[in-house]
Amino acid sequence: MKITVQSFGLTPHPPLEEHIQKKVNKLETFYDRIQFCRVLLKLENTADKENKTAELILDIPGDDIVVKKTTLSFEESIDVCVDVAKKLLIKKKETV
């Protein structure tokens, strides 16, 4: 699976990129037909402390799985996105 990270309004530091790679690569254990993964990081313009948005787009045959979450940190947003994507991939695998 190829992983691409795009960020808007920030430059991700190497530990964040390693965290993304580690978490997203685990998704292949749940569904082995993922072709491509895009991770979009965005800093929202709000006064709220929960302003770090991560969006995970998984390209799989027949569908795309899109998960978007906003939390206090990018690491937490990625973790939540991966958890939701994992559940969706398991559900997808059961229907195939």
N, C-alpha and C positions, 0 to 999 in steps of 0.2 A: 504494500500500500504506500502510495506517495502522500506525503503530508506537506502542506503549504501553510505558512503562517503570515497573515497580513495584519498590520496594525494601523490604526487611524489616530493621529494625535499623540503618539508616543513611540518610543523605541524599546522593544522588549529586551531585557537583559538576558545574558546566557543562562542563568539558572531557571528563568521562566521558560525559555525555549526547551531546555532539558526536561522540565516538568511536563510540558505539553507533549513532547515526543514520547516520554515514558507512559503517560496516561493513555494517549490515543493509540499507541501500538498494542496495548492490552485489548483493545476492542476486537482485534483480529481473532482472538481466542474464542469469541462468541459468535462471530460470523466471518467466515474466511473468504467471502466474495467481495469484500470492500475494495473498490478500485482506487479511490482517491479520497482524501480528506482535506478540507479547507478549514482553517481556524481563523476567525476574524476577531481581533481585539479592538475595543473601542472605549474611549473615556467619554462618558456622557456629560453633557453640560447641564448639570443640575446641582443644586445646593445640598442635595441629599448625600450622605456618606456612601450609600450603596450606588456607586456610579461607574463601576467597572463591568463592562459587558463582554461576554465571550459568546461567540456563535460558532457552532460546529456543524459543518455540512458534509455528510457522508454520501459519496456517490456509489450506489450499489446497483446491480442490474435491475432494471424495471422501475426504480424509485430513487429518490433522494431522501435522506433523513436529515432534518434540520432541527437543531436544538439551540435555543438562545436563552441565556440566563444573565442576570445582573446581581452582583453581590458586592461585598466590601473589598475583595481582592481578586486579581485575575486568577490566582491559583485556585481559590474557592469556586469561582465561576467555571473554570475548566473542570474541576472535580464534579460539580453538579451536572454539567453538560454530559460528561462521560457516563455518569451513573444513569441518567435518563436515556442516553443513546444505547447503553448496554441493555436496558430493559426492552427498548424498541427493537434492537437487533435479535434478542432472544425470541421475542414475539414473531418477528419476521421469519426467523429460521423455523419456528414451529409450524407456520402456515405453508411453507414451501414443501 
